[in-house]
Amino acid sequence: MRIAAVVVIVIAAIGFLVFKGLGDATVYFKTADEAIAEKDELGTQRFRVEGAVVTDSVRQDGDDVRFEIISAGEVVPVVHRGDPPELFKSGIPVVLEGHWQGDVYASDRILVKHTTEYREENPDRTDDYVGRAGQNPTGQAPGPPAES
C-alpha cells in the first residue's frame, strides 16, 4: 500500500513538471513584422516578439522603459515594465515577452541577443534590420557583417 502511494506521488510530480514545461512552451515566438500582421489573432495572449531596438528610441518613463523594435521594416512601440538587462541598448537584437495592449507591446521580460556567435549564425536577423533613416539600428549603412 505504501509503495502504491509513493508511485502515485511520483507520477503526480512528473505530471506537474510536464504540464509546467508545456505551459512555458506555449509562449509563441514572432518577429515584429509577424506580430503586427497577426495582431488581431494574438489578441492579449502572451507571446514573445523579436526585433532590433530602434536607434535613439529608448526613453525612461518612471518605472517603465519605452522604446521601439523593428523587423522587416515594421516598427513596434514597446513599454517595458521594470529595469532592462544591463546589456540592453539601442541597435541590439532582443526578444521580449509580453502581450499586445492596444497598439503597444507591453513587455515584462527582455532577453538580449548579444553574442558574436549568434550574429555569425544569424546574419539575416542582425544585419538586415533597417531603421527609419535608411540605416540599421547600429547607425551604420546596411551591408555585410564586419570582420572581427
GUGU-727345 format. One record per residue (C-alpha): residue number from 1; chain; x, y, z. Coordinates in steps of 0.25 Angstrom, whole numbers, padded with zeros to 4 digits. Each point is the difference from the previous one (the first is absolute). Layout:
nr; kette; east; north; up
NUM; A; X; Y; Z
...
This chain:
nr; kette; east; north; up
1; A; 0000; 0000; 0000
2; A; 0011; 0010; 0003
3; A; 0007; -0003; -0013
4; A; -0012; 0003; -0007
5; A; -0002; 0013; 0007
6; A; 0015; 0004; -0004
7; A; -0002; -0004; -0014
8; A; -0013; 0009; -0001
9; A; 0008; 0011; 0006
10; A; 0012; -0001; -0009
11; A; -0010; -0001; -0012
12; A; -0007; 0012; 0004
13; A; 0013; 0008; 0002
14; A; 0005; -0004; -0014
15; A; -0014; 0004; -0006
16; A; 0001; 0013; 0007
17; A; 0014; 0003; -0006
18; A; -0004; -0004; -0014
19; A; -0012; 0009; 0001
20; A; 0008; 0011; 0005
21; A; 0010; -0002; -0011
22; A; -0010; 0000; -0011
23; A; -0006; 0012; 0006
24; A; 0013; 0008; -0003
25; A; 0001; -0006; -0014
26; A; -0014; 0006; -0004
27; A; 0006; 0014; 0001
28; A; 0001; 0003; -0015
29; A; 0012; 0006; -0007
30; A; -0003; 0010; -0011
31; A; 0009; 0010; -0007
32; A; -0005; 0015; 0001
33; A; -0006; 0000; -0014
34; A; -0007; -0013; 0003
35; A; -0006; 0005; 0013
36; A; -0005; 0012; -0007
37; A; -0006; -0008; -0012
38; A; -0007; -0010; 0010
39; A; -0004; 0010; 0011
40; A; -0014; -0003; -0001
41; A; 0002; -0015; 0002
42; A; 0010; 0002; 0011
43; A; -0010; 0009; 0008
44; A; 0005; 0001; 0014
45; A; 0006; -0013; 0001
46; A; 0015; -0001; 0005
47; A; 0010; -0002; -0011
48; A; 0015; 0003; -0003
49; A; 0004; 0010; -0011
50; A; 0013; 0002; -0006
51; A; 0006; 0013; -0006
52; A; 0012; 0010; 0001
53; A; -0001; 0012; 0009
54; A; -0002; 0012; -0009
55; A; 0011; 0010; 0001
56; A; -0003; 0012; 0010
57; A; -0014; -0006; 0004
58; A; 0004; -0004; 0014
59; A; -0007; 0009; 0011
60; A; -0001; -0002; 0015
61; A; -0014; 0004; 0004
62; A; -0001; -0002; 0015
63; A; 0000; -0015; 0003
64; A; -0002; -0003; -0015
65; A; 0010; 0000; -0011
66; A; -0006; 0004; -0014
67; A; 0006; -0004; -0013
68; A; -0002; -0005; -0014
69; A; 0004; -0013; -0007
70; A; 0001; -0003; -0014
71; A; 0000; -0012; -0010
72; A; -0002; 0000; -0015
73; A; -0003; 0015; 0001
74; A; -0012; -0001; 0010
75; A; 0002; 0007; 0013
76; A; -0007; -0004; 0013
77; A; -0001; 0010; 0011
78; A; 0003; -0007; 0013
79; A; -0002; 0004; 0015
80; A; 0009; -0009; 0009
81; A; -0004; -0001; 0015
82; A; 0012; 0000; 0009
83; A; 0015; 0001; -0002
84; A; 0006; -0005; -0013
85; A; 0012; -0009; 0000
86; A; 0014; 0006; 0001
87; A; 0003; -0003; -0015
88; A; -0012; 0007; -0005
89; A; 0002; 0012; -0009
90; A; -0004; 0005; -0014
91; A; 0004; -0008; -0012
92; A; 0000; -0014; 0006
93; A; -0009; -0012; -0003
94; A; -0009; -0003; 0011
95; A; -0011; -0010; 0003
96; A; -0012; 0006; 0009
97; A; -0010; -0008; 0008
98; A; -0014; 0006; 0002
99; A; -0013; 0004; -0008
100; A; -0007; 0010; -0008
101; A; -0006; 0011; 0008
102; A; -0007; 0008; -0011
103; A; 0010; 0004; -0010
104; A; 0012; -0001; 0010
105; A; 0007; -0013; 0003
106; A; 0000; -0001; 0016
107; A; 0013; -0007; 0003
108; A; 0004; -0006; 0014
109; A; 0013; -0007; -0004
110; A; 0011; 0004; -0010
111; A; 0010; -0011; -0005
112; A; 0012; 0006; -0007
113; A; 0006; -0007; -0012
114; A; 0015; 0005; 0001
115; A; 0010; -0011; -0003
116; A; 0009; 0001; -0012
117; A; -0004; -0015; -0002
118; A; -0014; 0004; -0001
119; A; 0003; 0011; -0010
120; A; 0008; -0009; -0009
121; A; -0010; -0011; 0000
122; A; -0012; 0009; -0003
123; A; 0005; 0012; -0008
124; A; -0014; 0001; -0007
125; A; -0005; 0003; 0014
126; A; 0010; 0010; 0004
127; A; 0005; 0007; -0013
128; A; -0013; 0002; -0007
129; A; -0007; 0009; 0010
130; A; -0002; 0013; -0007
131; A; -0003; 0013; 0009
132; A; -0009; 0011; -0004
133; A; 0011; 0008; -0006
134; A; 0005; -0011; -0009
135; A; 0010; -0005; 0010
136; A; 0000; -0012; 0008
137; A; -0002; 0002; 0015
138; A; 0015; 0001; 0003
139; A; 0001; 0013; -0009
140; A; 0008; -0007; -0011
141; A; -0004; -0001; -0014
142; A; -0006; -0014; -0003
143; A; 0011; -0010; -0005
144; A; 0007; -0012; 0003
145; A; 0004; -0003; 0014
146; A; 0013; 0006; 0005
147; A; 0012; -0009; 0001
148; A; 0005; -0003; 0015
